[in-house]
Amino acid sequence: MTDRQPATDLHRALRDRGATLAVAESLTGGLLSVALVNVPGASATYRGGVVAYATELKAALLGVDEGLLAVEGPVHPVVARQMAEGVRRQLGSTYGLATTGVAGPEEQGGRPVGTVHLGWAGPDGAGMESLHLSGTRETIQQDTVGAALRLMLGHVAR
């Protein structure tokens, strides 16, 4: 179970700014959304999420560039940024946050287990962060959720 504090702090920061958040998940398969909705009062700041696990859904639902997906595959930092931009646009939120990567047990598209890319988008731009995590599939997914929440909090709180 993910520590609830980062999600609580993120909701507080969003609420203080009158802002909202939407998430696009691949690697975390809905775990990021669960962490967000487990905070009482989440409906004031959380718009919703899209779990685009299949590569083609990243393009169809979130507007990720099909050429980028064809060349780099779904585990790429620019894919994460485009997912965040797309979910922000599609769900009409102030901020977008996205996860993509390889939780294992095997590498994907030449990317080793533990390769994680986070994307964020907001009124002041968009960006991405790459991580190299280790552990079990569950550990990598949970650590990704925590890292994503802290990343977004850093952008909202500044």
C-alpha positions as CSV (number, residue, x, y, z in Angstrom):
1,M,0.0,0.0,0.0
2,T,1.3,3.4,-1.0
3,D,1.9,6.0,1.7
4,R,-1.1,8.4,1.6
5,Q,0.8,11.5,2.6
6,P,2.1,12.5,-0.9
7,A,-1.4,12.2,-2.4
8,T,-2.8,14.2,0.5
9,D,-0.2,16.9,0.1
10,L,-0.8,17.0,-3.7
11,H,-4.6,17.4,-3.2
12,R,-4.0,20.2,-0.7
13,A,-1.7,22.0,-3.1
14,L,-4.2,21.7,-5.9
15,R,-7.0,22.9,-3.7
16,D,-5.0,25.9,-2.6
17,R,-4.5,26.9,-6.2
18,G,-8.0,26.1,-7.4
19,A,-6.5,23.5,-9.7
20,T,-7.4,20.0,-10.9
21,L,-5.4,17.0,-12.0
22,A,-6.0,14.1,-14.5
23,V,-3.7,11.1,-14.9
24,A,-2.7,8.8,-17.8
25,E,-1.4,5.5,-16.7
26,S,0.3,2.6,-18.4
27,L,2.9,1.0,-16.1
28,T,0.9,1.7,-13.0
29,G,-2.4,0.3,-14.5
30,G,-4.7,2.4,-12.3
31,L,-2.6,2.4,-9.0
32,L,-1.9,6.1,-9.3
33,S,-5.7,6.8,-9.6
34,V,-6.3,4.6,-6.6
35,A,-3.7,6.5,-4.5
36,L,-5.4,9.8,-5.5
37,V,-9.0,8.7,-4.8
38,N,-8.2,7.2,-1.5
39,V,-7.7,10.7,-0.1
40,P,-11.0,12.0,1.5
41,G,-12.2,15.0,-0.6
42,A,-10.4,13.9,-3.7
43,S,-13.3,14.8,-5.9
44,A,-12.6,18.5,-5.4
45,T,-9.3,18.3,-7.3
46,Y,-9.1,14.9,-9.2
47,R,-10.8,14.9,-12.6
48,G,-10.1,11.3,-13.5
49,G,-7.7,9.0,-15.3
50,V,-7.1,7.0,-18.4
51,V,-5.4,3.6,-18.3
52,A,-3.9,3.3,-21.7
53,Y,-2.1,0.0,-21.3
54,A,-2.1,-1.0,-25.0
55,T,0.3,1.1,-27.2
56,E,-2.4,2.0,-29.8
57,L,-4.6,3.5,-27.0
58,K,-1.9,6.0,-26.2
59,A,-2.3,7.4,-29.6
60,A,-6.1,7.0,-30.0
61,L,-7.1,8.3,-26.5
62,L,-4.3,10.6,-25.5
63,G,-2.9,11.9,-28.8
64,V,0.6,10.5,-28.5
65,D,2.4,10.8,-31.8
66,E,2.0,7.5,-33.7
67,G,5.4,8.0,-35.5
68,L,7.1,8.3,-32.1
69,L,5.4,5.1,-30.9
70,A,6.4,3.3,-34.0
71,V,10.0,4.3,-33.7
72,E,10.6,4.4,-29.9
73,G,7.8,2.2,-28.6
74,P,5.6,3.1,-25.5
75,V,8.5,3.3,-23.0
76,H,10.0,6.6,-23.8
77,P,10.2,10.0,-22.0
78,V,8.5,12.0,-24.7
79,V,5.7,9.4,-24.8
80,A,5.2,10.1,-21.0
81,R,5.1,13.9,-21.7
82,Q,2.6,13.5,-24.5
83,M,0.4,11.3,-22.4
84,A,0.3,13.9,-19.7
85,E,-0.5,16.7,-22.2
86,G,-3.2,14.5,-23.8
87,V,-4.9,13.6,-20.6
88,R,-4.8,17.2,-19.4
89,R,-6.5,18.2,-22.7
90,Q,-9.0,15.3,-22.9
91,L,-10.2,15.6,-19.3
92,G,-10.1,19.4,-19.0
93,S,-7.8,19.6,-16.1
94,T,-5.2,22.2,-14.9
95,Y,-2.5,19.5,-14.7
96,G,-1.8,16.2,-16.3
97,L,0.4,13.4,-14.9
98,A,1.5,10.2,-16.7
99,T,3.4,7.0,-16.1
100,T,5.0,4.6,-18.6
101,G,7.7,2.0,-18.2
102,V,8.7,-1.6,-17.6
103,A,7.7,-3.3,-14.4
104,G,8.8,-6.7,-15.4
105,P,9.3,-9.5,-15.1
106,E,10.9,-9.2,-18.6
107,E,12.3,-6.3,-20.6
108,Q,10.1,-4.6,-23.2
109,G,11.3,-3.4,-26.5
110,G,14.9,-3.5,-25.4
111,R,14.1,-1.4,-22.3
112,P,15.2,-3.1,-19.1
113,V,12.9,-3.8,-16.1
114,G,12.8,-0.8,-13.9
115,T,12.9,1.8,-16.7
116,V,10.2,4.3,-15.8
117,H,9.2,7.6,-17.4
118,L,6.9,10.2,-15.8
119,G,5.3,13.0,-17.7
120,W,3.7,16.2,-16.4
121,A,1.8,19.0,-18.1
122,G,0.4,22.2,-16.7
123,P,-0.3,25.8,-17.4
124,D,3.4,26.6,-17.4
125,G,4.5,23.9,-19.8
126,A,5.3,20.2,-19.8
127,G,8.2,17.9,-19.1
128,M,9.3,14.5,-18.1
129,E,11.5,12.6,-15.7
130,S,13.2,9.2,-16.1
131,L,13.8,6.8,-13.3
132,H,15.7,3.5,-13.0
133,L,14.0,1.4,-10.3
134,S,14.6,-2.1,-9.0
135,G,12.6,-4.7,-7.2
136,T,9.6,-6.8,-7.9
137,R,6.9,-5.8,-10.3
138,E,4.7,-4.6,-7.5
139,T,7.6,-2.6,-5.9
140,I,8.4,-0.9,-9.2
141,Q,4.7,0.0,-9.7
142,Q,4.3,1.3,-6.1
143,D,7.6,3.3,-6.2
144,T,6.5,4.8,-9.5
145,V,3.2,6.0,-7.9
146,G,5.2,7.6,-5.1
147,A,7.6,9.3,-7.5
148,A,4.8,10.5,-9.7
149,L,3.0,12.1,-6.8
150,R,6.1,13.8,-5.5
151,L,7.0,15.0,-9.0
152,M,3.6,16.6,-9.5
153,L,3.6,18.1,-6.1
154,G,6.8,19.8,-6.9
155,H,5.3,21.4,-10.0
156,V,2.0,22.4,-8.4
157,A,3.5,23.8,-5.2
158,R,6.1,26.1,-6.9
